[in-house]
Amino acid sequence: MKDISDAQSGGNAGKFQDPARTAKGEDRATVALSHPETLWFNTGTLCNIECANCYIESSPTNDALVYITADEVRDYLDQLTDRAWPVTEIAFTGGEPFMNPQMIDMTQAALERGYDVLILTNAMRPMMRKTMQDGLLRLNAEYPGKLTLRISVDHHRAELHDAERGKGSCDKTLKGMEWLRDNGFRMAVAGRSIFEEDETTSRAGYAAFFAKHNFNIDAQNPGMTVLFPEMDEQVEVPEITTACWGILDKSPDAVMCASSRMVVKRKGADSPAVLACTLLPYSPEFELGTTLQQAEAPVALNHPHCAKFCVLGGASCSA
């Protein structure tokens, strides 16, 4: 599994080692949990497919993060109330969330407490099982407008999507999206910006793809069509210092770890843990503890993803 040592090789040798200081001896930037909006749950790293460039290395055999349970989710929802976090959204990611047999129960636990729910899925066979379809139909009817499924469509051209996810993957995902469309579900899409295509061209391509299939998804809205930058830990990136906020005219409040945390359950662990970031499930220094109270600690931006994806890229996993 990937860890912080991967970030310290290649073009970043010597960097991202000290959480307090950069390689040049400058004060490293930190981010406080200033406005918690989203609590993420990783449902487990098992997935029905194995993508060429999966940041979390999900596959049909990777169970480094095991299935979280509905009772464990409810415990953290209780903690949200106890800690008075102003969270409005509960989000589920994987792996493939619909591999987890308690996915419907977990979704209901969040919806019945009034949260918006976001589920990241490839919309393939796990989601299309009858038990999952029946559960989704029931929840979408009981909680109208509260549930969004964000579908992984790596590229608007089938051959490029399939290059990442395997031959025939696009057709299978389309079948799932058509079922969601026909049953009135709110959909969003997650794409990749690894195909040497500028954003304007990419969004135009997605717009044509959505129009062709009559999908009610806004290709120009970054919250509905999310284009994730490439996350190559070997590419050299600058370390973010306290001075960078003024130089870049950016606020730490705009960085993802100012507004979210993620709960995971590691294989062999007695209980789940809370991480600073959805992108760094295997980096131990981004594990903040087992409770939301412990997870209120500030986060040192001590990884290339912090710079390239969040601060310089301006990206976010939330809706």
C-alpha positions in Angstrom: 0.0 0.0 0.0 1.1 3.6 -0.6 2.4 5.6 2.3 4.3 8.8 3.0 7.6 7.2 1.7 6.1 7.2 -1.8 5.7 10.9 -1.6 9.4 11.4 -0.6 10.8 9.7 -3.7 11.2 10.9 -7.3 11.1 14.6 -7.8 10.1 15.1 -4.1 13.2 13.5 -2.5 13.9 15.2 0.7 10.5 16.9 0.9 7.4 16.1 3.0 9.3 14.6 5.9 8.8 17.0 8.8 5.2 17.9 9.6 6.3 21.3 11.0 9.0 22.4 8.6 9.7 22.1 4.9 12.9 20.8 3.3 14.0 24.5 3.1 13.4 25.0 6.8 10.3 27.1 6.4 7.2 26.8 8.5 4.8 24.3 6.9 1.2 25.4 6.4 -1.5 23.8 8.5 -5.2 23.8 8.1 -7.8 23.9 10.9 -11.1 22.2 10.7 -12.9 25.6 10.4 -16.2 24.6 8.9 -17.0 20.9 8.8 -19.5 20.3 6.0 -18.9 16.7 4.9 -18.2 13.5 6.8 -16.9 10.8 4.6 -17.1 7.0 5.2 -14.9 4.6 3.3 -17.1 1.5 2.9 -14.1 -0.7 2.2 -11.5 -1.0 -0.5 -13.0 -4.1 -2.2 -14.2 -3.3 -5.7 -15.7 -5.3 -8.6 -13.0 -4.0 -11.0 -9.3 -2.9 -10.8 -8.6 0.4 -12.5 -5.3 1.2 -14.0 -4.7 4.3 -11.9 -6.8 3.9 -8.8 -5.4 6.2 -6.0 -6.6 3.8 -3.3 -5.6 0.6 -5.2 -9.1 -0.8 -4.9 -9.6 -4.3 -6.5 -11.6 -7.5 -6.0 -8.8 -8.7 -3.6 -7.7 -5.5 -1.7 -9.4 -5.6 1.7 -6.8 -3.3 3.4 -9.9 -1.2 4.5 -12.6 -3.6 5.5 -16.3 -3.1 5.3 -17.6 -0.5 7.8 -20.9 -1.4 9.4 -24.1 0.5 9.8 -23.7 0.5 13.6 -20.3 2.1 13.3 -21.7 4.7 10.9 -24.5 5.4 13.4 -21.9 5.9 16.2 -20.1 8.6 14.2 -23.4 10.2 13.3 -24.1 10.4 17.1 -20.7 12.0 17.5 -21.6 14.6 15.0 -24.5 15.6 17.2 -22.4 15.5 20.4 -19.6 17.6 18.9 -22.1 20.0 17.2 -20.3 19.8 13.9 -22.4 21.8 11.3 -22.2 18.9 8.8 -24.8 18.9 6.1 -23.6 16.0 3.9 -22.6 12.4 4.5 -20.6 10.9 1.7 -19.7 7.3 1.0 -16.7 6.1 -1.1 -14.8 2.9 -1.6 -13.8 0.7 -3.2 -17.2 0.2 -4.6 -19.7 1.2 -1.9 -22.4 -1.2 -3.2 -20.0 -4.2 -2.5 -20.7 -3.5 1.2 -23.8 -5.5 2.1 -24.9 -2.8 4.6 -24.8 0.0 2.1 -28.6 0.6 2.1 -28.7 0.6 5.9 -25.8 3.1 6.2 -27.5 5.4 3.6 -30.8 5.2 5.5 -29.0 6.0 8.8 -27.7 9.2 7.3 -30.9 10.2 5.5 -33.2 9.7 8.4 -31.2 12.2 10.4 -31.7 14.8 7.7 -28.3 14.7 6.0 -27.8 15.0 2.2 -26.1 11.8 1.1 -23.5 11.4 -1.7 -22.5 8.0 -2.9 -19.5 7.5 -5.2 -20.1 4.4 -7.5 -19.2 2.9 -10.8 -22.9 2.1 -11.3 -22.0 -1.4 -12.4 -23.1 -4.9 -11.2 -22.9 -4.3 -7.4 -25.3 -1.4 -7.6 -27.6 -3.3 -10.0 -28.2 -6.2 -7.7 -31.9 -6.4 -6.8 -31.4 -5.8 -3.1 -29.5 -2.6 -3.8 -31.9 -1.4 -6.5 -34.9 -2.0 -4.2 -33.2 -0.2 -1.3 -32.3 2.8 -3.5 -35.7 3.1 -5.0 -37.3 3.1 -1.5 -34.9 5.6 -0.1 -35.1 7.9 -3.1 -38.9 7.9 -2.7 -38.8 8.4 1.1 -36.2 11.2 1.0 -36.7 13.0 -2.3 -33.9 15.4 -3.3 -31.6 14.2 -0.6 -29.6 11.4 -2.4 -27.0 11.9 -5.1 -25.0 9.2 -6.9 -21.7 10.4 -8.4 -20.8 8.0 -11.2 -17.2 7.4 -12.2 -16.9 8.2 -15.9 -13.2 8.6 -16.5 -13.7 10.0 -20.0 -16.6 10.9 -22.2 -15.2 8.6 -24.9 -15.8 4.9 -24.2 -12.5 3.7 -25.4 -10.6 6.0 -23.0 -12.9 5.1 -20.1 -12.3 1.5 -20.9 -8.5 2.0 -21.0 -8.7 2.8 -17.3 -11.4 0.4 -16.2 -11.3 -2.6 -18.6 -13.0 -3.4 -21.9 -16.8 -3.1 -21.8 -16.8 -1.1 -18.6 -18.3 2.0 -20.2 -21.3 0.0 -21.5 -21.9 -1.5 -18.1 -21.7 1.9 -16.4 -24.1 3.3 -19.0 -26.6 0.6 -18.2 -26.5 1.6 -14.5 -26.8 5.3 -15.3 -29.8 4.7 -17.6 -31.5 2.8 -14.7 -30.8 5.7 -12.4 -32.1 8.2 -15.0 -35.2 6.2 -15.7 -36.0 6.0 -12.0 -35.5 9.7 -11.2 -32.2 9.6 -9.3 -30.0 12.7 -9.0 -26.7 12.0 -10.7 -23.3 13.6 -10.9 -20.2 12.4 -12.6 -16.5 12.2 -11.6 -14.0 12.4 -14.5 -10.3 12.4 -14.8 -8.0 15.0 -16.3 -5.2 12.6 -17.3 -6.0 12.6 -21.0 -4.1 15.7 -22.2 -7.3 17.5 -22.8 -8.0 21.1 -21.5 -10.9 21.7 -19.2 -13.0 23.5 -21.8 -12.7 20.6 -24.3 -13.3 18.0 -21.6 -16.5 19.7 -20.3 -17.8 20.1 -23.9 -17.2 16.4 -24.4 -19.1 15.5 -21.2 -21.9 17.9 -22.2 -22.3 16.0 -25.5 -22.1 12.7 -23.7 -24.9 13.7 -21.3 -27.1 15.1 -24.1 -26.7 11.9 -26.2 -27.9 9.8 -23.3 -30.4 12.3 -21.9 -28.7 12.5 -18.6 -29.7 15.6 -16.5 -26.1 16.5 -15.4 -24.6 19.9 -15.8 -21.2 19.5 -17.5 -20.2 23.1 -16.7 -21.0 22.8 -12.9 -17.8 21.7 -11.1 -19.9 20.2 -8.4 -21.9 18.0 -10.8 -19.1 17.1 -13.2 -16.0 16.9 -11.1 -12.7 16.6 -13.0 -10.0 15.3 -10.8 -6.4 16.2 -11.5 -3.8 13.5 -12.0 -2.4 12.3 -8.6 1.2 11.2 -9.4 3.2 11.2 -6.2 6.5 11.1 -8.2 5.9 14.5 -9.9 7.7 17.3 -8.2 5.5 19.8 -6.4 6.3 22.6 -4.0 5.8 22.3 -0.3 3.1 24.7 1.0 4.4 27.1 3.7 2.6 29.6 5.9 3.7 32.3 3.5 2.0 30.6 0.5 -1.5 31.7 1.5 -0.6 35.3 0.9 1.5 34.6 -2.2 -1.2 32.5 -3.8 -4.1 34.7 -2.5 -5.7 31.6 -1.1 -7.4 30.9 2.2 -6.7 27.7 4.2 -10.5 27.6 4.7 -10.8 26.7 1.0 -8.7 23.5 1.4 -10.7 20.2 1.7 -9.4 19.3 5.2 -10.9 22.6 6.5 -14.4 21.2 5.8 -14.2 17.4 5.9 -12.9 14.2 7.5 -13.1 10.5 6.5 -13.8 7.4 8.6 -12.1 4.2 7.6 -11.8 0.7 9.2 -8.4 -0.9 8.7 -8.1 -4.7 8.4 -7.4 -6.1 11.9 -8.3 -2.9 13.7 -10.6 -3.0 16.7 -12.4 0.2 15.7 -12.6 2.7 12.8 -10.2 5.6 12.6 -10.8 9.2 11.4 -8.5 10.5 8.7 -7.7 14.1 7.6 -8.2 13.4 3.9 -10.1 11.1 1.6 -7.0 10.9 -0.7 -4.5 9.5 1.9 -6.0 6.4 3.4 -2.6 4.6 3.8 -0.5 7.5 5.2 -0.4 7.0 9.0 0.4 10.6 9.8 -2.9 11.7 8.4 -4.8 9.4 10.9 -6.1 11.7 13.6 -7.6 9.3 16.1 -10.7 7.2 16.6 -13.1 9.9 17.5 -14.4 13.1 16.0 -13.1 15.0 18.9 -9.6 13.8 18.2 -10.1 14.6 14.5 -10.7 18.3 15.3 -6.9 18.8 15.4 -5.3 20.9 12.6 -3.7 19.1 9.6 -0.1 19.7 8.4 0.0 19.9 4.6 2.8 17.3 4.5 2.1 15.4 1.2 2.3 16.2 -2.5 -1.5 15.7 -2.8 -1.9 18.6 -0.4 -0.1 20.9 -2.8 -1.1 19.6 -6.3 -4.6 18.5 -5.7 -6.0 20.8 -3.0 -4.0 24.1 -2.7 -2.8 24.5 -6.3 -5.5 22.4 -8.0 -8.3 23.8 -6.0 -10.1 20.4 -6.1 -12.5 18.9 -3.6 -14.1 15.5 -3.3 -17.3 16.9 -1.9 -20.3 18.0 -3.9 
